[in-house]
Amino acid sequence: MVDRHFSEPDLADLYDYFNPWGSTPQDDFYLDLVLRSRAVLDVGCGTGKIQRVARERGQTGRLVGLDPAAAMLEVGRRDREDVEWVHGDLLAGPYDDPGHGPFTGAFDLVMMSGHAFQVFTSDEELHAVLAAVRRALVPGGRFAFETRNPAVRGWEAWTPERVRTVQGPGGRRATSVHRLREVRGDLVTFTSDYHLEGWSEPVVSRSTLRFLDADTLDRFLAQAGLAVDERYGYWDRTPLTATSTEIITLARPA
């Protein structure tokens, strides 16, 4: 099931206001990879801002934005029609073309940005997704993704005191706040409240993310026939340490 803050059109329309280009250094990190690739599959692309900016910067190769949330894809499609916007997922392929099936041997870069990797919360799901990533890559292709480092316990900052406020559609005030609900093993559940000036009440979305350490990630990758090619702890390509906020991984078929 797609979380509410991605599936509802009103919330999808707010996404880029809370996450404009350049608001995180991950944007330039992934953009560099996309600009150096011939064919890119952006899994869980959301509004596809990295693919959209890549086109603006002169990327002429194949760019595919894949997401199970049609509302997010519609935001990207309204901005650019020269990206392949695909409503679907790695396991099923395009939902509107069930005969097409999963992607096979088509991309030299498969990427998951914005901590999209963390939405896969069971071993079975993760095994299936990584096998699908491996299948989608051409020989020598790369899989790029990041996950929050569980050692720094970033979820402890998800409190009502940390309210984000931006200027939303039409200049209206928009706010968001995360509330930690439960930590159970490596699964963290939280809610996100969104409010736009003029709404009668906030809209609440509930999410669960999985926080895996580097050793566990590497075991899953190896079982899928993928080997770590590069590993960083932050977007400036500094090495991963116990205090790094991110676990940034580039992997290749083994």
VOBA-1610 file (N, C-alpha, C; in pm, whole numbers, padded with zeros to 5 digits, always signed):
BEGIN
Met+00085-00119+00000Met+00000+00000+00000Met+00089+00125+00000Val+00055+00222-00084Val+00130+00346-00093Val+00088+00439+00020Asp+00186+00498+00089Asp+00154+00589+00199Asp+00071+00707+00149Arg-00013+00757+00238Arg-00109+00861+00201Arg-00041+00987+00149His+00078+01023+00205His+00140+01149+00162His+00197+01141+00021Phe+00193+01021-00041Phe+00232+01007-00182Phe+00111+00984-00272Ser+00008+00922-00219Ser-00103+00878-00303Ser-00212+00981-00322Glu-00225+01078-00229Glu-00333+01176-00241Glu-00287+01297-00320Pro-00361+01338-00423Pro-00318+01450-00508Pro-00285+01578-00432Asp-00364+01613-00330Asp-00337+01737-00256Asp-00200+01732-00187Leu-00164+01615-00135Leu-00035+01601-00068Leu+00079+01590-00169Ala+00053+01521-00281Ala+00154+01512-00387Ala+00189+01651-00440Asp+00089+01738-00449Asp+00114+01874-00497Asp+00203+01953-00400Leu+00205+01914-00273Leu+00287+01984-00175Leu+00432+01935-00174Tyr+00457+01817-00231Tyr+00587+01751-00212Tyr+00704+01841-00254Asp+00697+01899-00371Asp+00809+01978-00420Asp+00826+02110-00343Tyr+00720+02155-00277Tyr+00735+02275-00194Tyr+00817+02243-00070Phe+00797+02124-00015Phe+00876+02084+00102Phe+01014+02030+00062Asn+01028+01989-00064Asn+01153+01929-00110Asn+01198+01992-00242Pro+01224+02123-00244Pro+01266+02187-00369Pro+01406+02143-00409Trp+01439+02165-00535Trp+01571+02129-00583Trp+01679+02201-00502Gly+01781+02126-00460Gly+01889+02184-00384Gly+01867+02190-00235Ser+01751+02141-00188Ser+01725+02143-00044Ser+01804+02036+00029Thr+01860+01942-00044Thr+01945+01838+00013Thr+02060+01812-00083Pro+02181+01784-00031Pro+02295+01757-00119Pro+02283+01627-00196Gln+02185+01544-00162Gln+02166+01423-00241Gln+02128+01456-00386Asp+02064+01572-00407Asp+02020+01606-00543Asp+02137+01609-00640Asp+02242+01679-00605Asp+02358+01689-00694Asp+02433+01556-00704Phe+02436+01479-00596Phe+02502+01348-00597Phe+02438+01258-00703Tyr+02306+01246-00698Tyr+02237+01160-00793Tyr+02235+01221-00933Leu+02223+01352-00943Leu+02224+01416-01074Leu+02353+01384-01149Asp+02465+01387-01079Asp+02593+01353-01143Asp+02590+01212-01200Leu+02533+01116-01125Leu+02524+00979-01174Leu+02432+00970-01296Val+02321+01040-01291Val+02225+01035-01402Val+02285+01096-01529Leu+02354+01207-01515Leu+02412+01273-01632Leu+02520+01189-01698Arg+02579+01096-01625Arg+02685+01011-01680Arg+02634+00874-01724Ser+02502+00858-01729Ser+02443+00729-01764Ser+02365+00739-01895Arg+02352+00625-01961Arg+02279+00621-02089Arg+02131+00592-02071Ala+02100+00507-01972Ala+01961+00469-01947Ala+01942+00454-01797Val+01845+00526-01741Val+01829+00535-01596Val+01688+00494-01556Leu+01680+00408-01456Leu+01552+00373-01395Leu+01552+00429-01253Asp+01464+00525-01227Asp+01451+00590-01097Asp+01334+00524-01026Val+01364+00434-00931Val+01262+00355-00863Val+01210+00434-00743Gly+01076+00446-00733Gly+01018+00531-00630Gly+01052+00676-00657Cys+01037+00717-00781Cys+01086+00848-00826Cys+01008+00964-00768Gly+00887+00939-00716Gly+00805+01049-00667Gly+00771+01145-00780Thr+00798+01272-00761Thr+00771+01371-00865Thr+00883+01377-00969Gly+00986+01295-00950Gly+01091+01283-01052Gly+01177+01406-01069Lys+01203+01479-00961Lys+01274+01606-00978Lys+01416+01585-01030Ile+01482+01474-00993Ile+01619+01451-01042Ile+01617+01426-01191Gln+01523+01347-01239Gln+01513+01322-01383Gln+01475+01449-01460Arg+01387+01526-01401Arg+01345+01650-01468Arg+01462+01747-01481Val+01540+01764-01374Val+01655+01854-01380Val+01760+01799-01474Ala+01777+01666-01478Ala+01873+01606-01571Ala+01840+01642-01715Arg+01713+01641-01750Arg+01674+01684-01885Arg+01709+01831-01908Glu+01681+01912-01808Glu+01714+02055-01820Glu+01864+02076-01840Arg+01946+01987-01780Arg+02091+01999-01788Arg+02150+01929-01910Gly+02063+01878-01998Gly+02112+01825-02125Gly+02119+01675-02137Gln+02065+01598-02039Gln+02065+01453-02049Gln+01974+01412-02165Thr+02028+01337-02260Thr+01951+01298-02379Thr+01921+01148-02384Gly+01967+01073-02283Gly+01945+00929-02281Gly+01804+00894-02237Arg+01785+00766-02207Arg+01654+00719-02162Arg+01640+00744-02013Leu+01533+00812-01974Leu+01504+00838-01833Leu+01365+00784-01801Val+01360+00692-01705Val+01234+00630-01666Val+01210+00659-01518Gly+01096+00717-01488Gly+01055+00739-01350Gly+00946+00639-01315Leu+00973+00551-01219Leu+00882+00443-01180Leu+00831+00467-01040Asp+00698+00465-01023Asp+00643+00486-00889Asp+00504+00425-00881Pro+00469+00365-00766Pro+00334+00312-00750Pro+00230+00418-00718Ala+00274+00542-00697Ala+00183+00651-00662Ala+00154+00737-00785Ala+00038+00719-00844Ala+00003+00793-00966Ala+00000+00943-00942Ala-00039+00986-00822Ala-00048+01129-00793Ala+00088+01196-00802Met+00193+01129-00755Met+00328+01186-00762Met+00375+01195-00907Leu+00349+01090-00984Leu+00389+01090-01125Leu+00321+01203-01202Glu+00197+01232-01166Glu+00124+01336-01237Glu+00190+01472-01218Val+00246+01497-01099Val+00318+01622-01075Val+00437+01632-01170Gly+00514+01524-01183Gly+00628+01525-01274Gly+00587+01538-01419Arg+00481+01469-01456Arg+00434+01472-01595Arg+00387+01611-01636Arg+00329+01684-01543Arg+00284+01820-01574Arg+00401+01911-01608Asp+00519+01880-01551Asp+00636+01964-01574Asp+00710+01924-01701Arg+00727+01793-01723Arg+00802+01747-01840Arg+00738+01620-01895Glu+00724+01617-02027Glu+00672+01499-02093Glu+00782+01417-02159Asp+00908+01463-02150Asp+01018+01392-02214Asp+01090+01297-02119Val+01021+01259-02010Val+01063+01151-01921Val+00956+01043-01930Glu+00996+00916-01929Glu+00899+00806-01929Glu+00845+00790-01787Trp+00722+00833-01766Trp+00660+00822-01634Trp+00581+00692-01630Val+00621+00598-01545Val+00562+00464-01543Val+00497+00439-01407His+00367+00417-01410His+00293+00382-01289His+00309+00232-01268Gly+00389+00195-01168Gly+00413+00054-01146Gly+00519+00034-01040Asp+00576-00088-01036Asp+00682-00118-00941Asp+00779-00218-01002Leu+00886-00244-00931Leu+00992-00330-00984Leu+00946-00473-01006Leu+00857-00522-00924Leu+00817-00661-00932Leu+00712-00686-01041Ala+00617-00594-01052Ala+00509-00612-01149Ala+00537-00546-01283Gly+00623-00445-01284Gly+00639-00364-01403Gly+00527-00263-01412Pro+00497-00211-01531Pro+00389-00112-01547Pro+00253-00173-01512Tyr+00177-00103-01428Tyr+00046-00155-01390Tyr-00052-00156-01506Asp-00039-00060-01597Asp-00134-00052-01707Asp-00093-00137-01827Asp+00016-00212-01814Asp+00062-00301-01921Asp+00115-00429-01859Pro+00024-00510-01801Pro+00068-00629-01728Pro+00144-00728-01815Gly+00126-00723-01946Gly+00199-00811-02034Gly+00346-00775-02046His+00381-00653-02008His+00519-00607-02019His+00609-00676-01916Gly+00558-00691-01794Gly+00635-00757-01690Gly+00748-00671-01637Pro+00830-00729-01548Pro+00941-00654-01488Pro+01043-00611-01592Phe+01121-00511-01559Phe+01226-00462-01647Phe+01342-00562-01649Thr+01399-00582-01766Thr+01507-00681-01781Thr+01619-00625-01867Gly+01740-00620-01812Gly+01860-00586-01887Gly+01852-00458-01967Ala+01797-00352-01907Ala+01771-00231-01985Ala+01843-00107-01936Phe+01902-00108-01816Phe+01950+00016-01756Phe+02094+00003-01707Asp+02173+00107-01733Asp+02307+00108-01674Asp+02309+00177-01538Leu+02197+00240-01499Leu+02183+00293-01363Leu+02040+00269-01315Val+02029+00198-01204Val+01903+00190-01129Val+01927+00264-00999Met+01837+00355-00963Met+01858+00437-00844Met+01733+00442-00758Met+01754+00458-00628Met+01647+00484-00532Met+01695+00597-00444Ser+01641+00715-00461Ser+01680+00830-00380Ser+01572+00858-00275Gly+01599+00958-00192Gly+01499+00998-00093Gly+01465+00890+00008His+01560+00800+00036His+01542+00690+00131His+01429+00596+00089Ala+01403+00589-00042Ala+01298+00499-00092Ala+01329+00354-00058Phe+01457+00319-00048Phe+01496+00182-00017Phe+01437+00135+00115Gln+01412+00227+00208Gln+01368+00189+00341Gln+01222+00149+00350Val+01146+00164+00242Val+01005+00127+00248Val+00985-00024+00240Phe+01089-00099+00204Phe+01078-00244+00193Phe+01107-00303+00330Thr+01002-00349+00398Thr+01012-00374+00542Thr+01026-00520+00580Ser+01017-00613+00485Ser+01033-00755+00518Ser+01149-00814+00440Asp+01206-00922+00491Asp+01314-00990+00420Asp+01268-01037+00283Glu+01147-01093+00277Glu+01096-01147+00151Glu+01084-01037+00045Glu+01029-00924+00086Glu+01012-00812-00007Glu+01147-00761-00054Leu+01242-00750+00038Leu+01373-00697+00002Leu+01447-00792-00091His+01440-00921-00066His+01502-01018-00156His+01445-01004-00298Ala+01312-00992-00306Ala+01247-00984-00437Ala+01285-00854-00508Val+01288-00743-00435Val+01320-00614-00496Val+01464-00611-00546Leu+01558-00661-00467Leu+01699-00660-00510Leu+01721-00754-00628Ala+01650-00865-00631Ala+01659-00953-00749Ala+01608-00880-00873Ala+01502-00801-00856Ala+01447-00725-00969Ala+01543-00615-01013Val+01612-00552-00919Val+01714-00453-00954Val+01824-00519-01036Arg+01872-00634-00988Arg+01977-00707-01060Arg+01934-00743-01200Arg+01809-00783-01215Arg+01756-00821-01346Arg+01744-00701-01438Ala+01716-00583-01384Ala+01695-00464-01467Ala+01826-00406-01520Leu+01939-00440-01457Leu+02067-00381-01496Leu+02129-00451-01617Val+02197-00372-01698Val+02282-00429-01803Val+02410-00478-01736Pro+02487-00566-01802Pro+02616-00606-01746Pro+02703-00483-01718Gly+02757-00476-01597Gly+02839-00361-01560Gly+02761-00242-01512Gly+02628-00250-01509Gly+02547-00139-01461Gly+02560-00122-01311Arg+02504-00014-01259Arg+02517+00015-01116Arg+02382+00044-01053Phe+02373+00007-00926Phe+02256+00033-00843Phe+02298+00131-00735Ala+02234+00249-00729Ala+02268+00354-00633Ala+02149+00379-00542Phe+02176+00379-00411Phe+02069+00405-00314Phe+02131+00450-00183Glu+02047+00500-00095Glu+02092+00536+00039Glu+01988+00495+00141Thr+02035+00473+00263Thr+01947+00444+00374Thr+02003+00514+00497Arg+01918+00556+00587Arg+01965+00625+00707Arg+02041+00526+00797Asn+02150+00572+00853Asn+02232+00489+00940Asn+02159+00468+01074Pro+02122+00345+01109Pro+02050+00325+01235Pro+02131+00360+01357Ala+02264+00360+01346Ala+02348+00386+01463Ala+02328+00525+01520Val+02285+00622+01436Val+02267+00758+01487Val+02125+00787+01534Arg+02034+00689+01516Arg+01898+00697+01572Arg+01828+00827+01532Gly+01829+00854+01402Gly+01771+00978+01351Gly+01624+00994+01380Trp+01553+00884+01402Trp+01410+00892+01430Trp+01379+00965+01560Glu+01478+00978+01648Glu+01453+01046+01774Glu+01425+01195+01755Ala+01457+01248+01636Ala+01429+01389+01605Ala+01289+01409+01548Trp+01215+01303+01527Trp+01082+01314+01470Trp+00981+01343+01581Thr+00978+01468+01621Thr+00894+01511+01732Thr+00808+01629+01690Pro+00697+01653+01759Pro+00608+01765+01723Pro+00673+01901+01734Glu+00784+01910+01811Glu+00851+02040+01827Glu+00922+02085+01699Arg+00948+01991+01609Arg+01021+02024+01485Arg+00921+02039+01371Val+00864+02156+01359Val+00765+02186+01256Val+00833+02253+01138Arg+00808+02203+01019Arg+00859+02267+00898Arg+00750+02355+00838Thr+00787+02475+00799Thr+00692+02569+00740Thr+00749+02620+00609Val+00670+02613+00502Val+00712+02661+00370Val+00598+02743+00309Gln+00632+02813+00204Gln+00531+02884+00125Gln+00482+02787+00018Gly+00356+02747+00029Gly+00301+02646-00059Gly+00232+02705-00182Pro+00144+02627-00245Pro+00074+02674-00365Pro+00001+02805-00340Gly+00013+02896-00434Gly-00055+03024-00421Gly-00003+03111-00309Gly+00118+03079-00260Gly+00174+03156-00151Gly+00117+03125-00015Arg+00035+03021-00007Arg-00026+02986+00120Arg+00074+02914+00212Arg+00059+02933+00341Arg+00147+02873+00440Arg+00119+02724+00451Ala+00224+02643+00441Ala+00211+02498+00454Ala+00305+02449+00563Thr+00258+02355+00643Thr+00339+02301+00751Thr+00339+02149+00747Ser+00447+02091+00800Ser+00453+01946+00818Ser+00525+01917+00949Val+00485+01808+01012Val+00550+01765+01136Val+00544+01613+01143His+00656+01552+01185His+00663+01407+01201His+00651+01372+01350Arg+00582+01263+01377Arg+00567+01215+01514Arg+00605+01068+01520Leu+00707+01038+01597Leu+00749+00899+01616Leu+00640+00823+01690Arg+00605+00704+01638Arg+00499+00625+01700Arg+00550+00496+01763Glu+00646+00430+01696Glu+00692+00301+01750Glu+00825+00263+01688Val+00912+00205+01769Val+01035+00143+01720Val+01030-00003+01762Arg+01029-00091+01664Arg+01022-00234+01692Arg+01130-00304+01610Gly+01240-00340+01677Gly+01353-00398+01605Gly+01410-00295+01509Asp+01419-00330+01380Asp+01472-00236+01281Asp+01362-00161+01207Leu+01239-00171+01256Leu+01125-00102+01194Leu+01084+00019+01278Val+01071+00133+01211Val+01034+00258+01277Val+00905+00309+01213Thr+00804+00329+01294Thr+00675+00378+01246Thr+00654+00520+01296Phe+00606+00606+01207Phe+00582+00746+01241Phe+00464+00798+01162Thr+00408+00908+01206Thr+00304+00975+01129Thr+00355+01111+01084Ser+00300+01159+00973Ser+00333+01290+00919Ser+00204+01370+00905Asp+00199+01485+00969Asp+00083+01574+00960Asp+00114+01686+00862Tyr+00025+01708+00767Tyr+00041+01817+00670Tyr-00080+01910+00679His-00049+02039+00670His-00158+02137+00670His-00125+02250+00575Leu-00222+02288+00496Leu-00209+02400+00404Leu-00313+02505+00442Glu-00271+02629+00448Glu-00362+02738+00481Glu-00489+02727+00397Gly-00603+02724+00463Gly-00730+02708+00395Gly-00793+02571+00415Trp-00711+02472+00455Trp-00766+02341+00486Trp-00835+02346+00622Ser-00942+02269+00638Ser-01015+02270+00765Ser-00939+02196+00874Glu-00855+02099+00837Glu-00778+02023+00934Glu-00657+01959+00866Pro-00557+01919+00944Pro-00440+01855+00884Pro-00476+01719+00822Val-00394+01677+00728Val-00404+01543+00671Val-00289+01462+00729Val-00320+01342+00779Val-00221+01260+00849Val-00190+01136+00767Ser-00059+01110+00751Ser-00012+00991+00681Ser+00072+00907+00777Arg+00057+00777+00771Arg+00132+00685+00858Arg+00231+00605+00773Ser+00355+00593+00821Ser+00460+00526+00746Ser+00542+00436+00837Thr+00597+00329+00779Thr+00693+00244+00848Thr+00815+00227+00759Leu+00933+00251+00815Leu+01060+00238+00742Leu+01149+00137+00813Arg+01236+00073+00734Arg+01330-00023+00790Arg+01470+00037+00792Phe+01536+00028+00906Phe+01671+00081+00924Phe+01768-00037+00933Leu+01848-00059+00829Leu+01944-00168+00826Leu+02086-00114+00835Asp+02173-00186+00907Asp+02312-00144+00912Asp+02386-00194+00787Ala+02509-00149+00770Ala+02583-00177+00646Ala+02608-00326+00627Asp+02640-00397+00733Asp+02668-00541+00719Asp+02544-00617+00674Thr+02429-00581+00729Thr+02305-00647+00688Thr+02270-00612+00544Leu+02285-00486+00508Leu+02263-00445+00369Leu+02349-00528+00274Asp+02477-00543+00309Asp+02568-00613+00220Asp+02531-00761+00205Arg+02478-00822+00309Arg+02433-00961+00298Arg+02316-00972+00202Phe+02222-00879+00212Phe+02109-00880+00119Phe+02157-00859-00025Leu+02249-00767-00045Leu+02301-00740-00178Leu+02371-00864-00234Ala+02453-00927-00153Ala+02527-01044-00200Ala+02432-01157-00239Gln+02326-01175-00162Gln+02230-01281-00193Gln+02157-01255-00324Ala+02154-01128-00366Ala+02091-01092-00494Ala+02191-01087-00608Gly+02316-01121-00582Gly+02418-01116-00686Gly+02471-00978-00714Leu+02471-00893-00610Leu+02523-00757-00621Leu+02638-00738-00522Ala+02739-00663-00563Ala+02855-00638-00479Ala+02876-00488-00465Val+02914-00445-00345Val+02936-00303-00321Val+03055-00254-00401Asp+03033-00148-00476Asp+03138-00086-00558Asp+03194+00039-00489Glu+03103+00120-00430Glu+03142+00239-00355Glu+03049+00251-00234Arg+03102+00306-00125Arg+03023+00321-00003Arg+03064+00450+00066Tyr+02966+00534+00101Tyr+02993+00663+00164Tyr+02903+00683+00284Gly+02944+00778+00368Gly+02865+00813+00485Gly+02792+00945+00472Tyr+02826+01019+00364Tyr+02755+01143+00338Tyr+02774+01178+00191Trp+02700+01282+00147Trp+02692+01315+00004Trp+02819+01377-00050Asp+02911+01418+00037Asp+03040+01468-00009Asp+03140+01354-00031Arg+03090+01231-00025Arg+03170+01109-00050Arg+03272+01082+00060Thr+03246+01130+00180Thr+03331+01092+00293Thr+03299+00948+00332Pro+03399+00878+00389Pro+03378+00737+00424Pro+03269+00719+00529Leu+03208+00602+00528Leu+03108+00566+00628Leu+03175+00541+00762Thr+03121+00603+00867Thr+03168+00581+01004Thr+03046+00553+01092Ala+03072+00524+01217Ala+02964+00495+01311Ala+02873+00614+01332Thr+02924+00734+01308Thr+02843+00855+01330Thr+02788+00916+01201Ser+02810+00852+01088Ser+02757+00902+00961Ser+02605+00895+00962Thr+02542+00996+00907Thr+02395+00996+00905Thr+02339+00906+00795Glu+02415+00884+00690Glu+02368+00806+00576Glu+02457+00683+00553Ile+02399+00583+00488Ile+02475+00472+00430Ile+02445+00478+00281Ile+02536+00533+00205Ile+02518+00556+00060Ile+02595+00447-00014Thr+02525+00375-00099Thr+02583+00256-00162Thr+02567+00261-00313Leu+02676+00228-00383Leu+02673+00200-00525Leu+02719+00056-00542Ala+02635-00026-00603Ala+02664-00168-00618Ala+02658-00207-00764Arg+02732-00313-00800Arg+02733-00368-00935Arg+02699-00518-00930Pro+02652-00572-01042Pro+02635-00719-01048Pro+02768-00788-01020Ala+02762-00887-00931Ala+02885-00957-00893Ala+02933-01049-01006
//
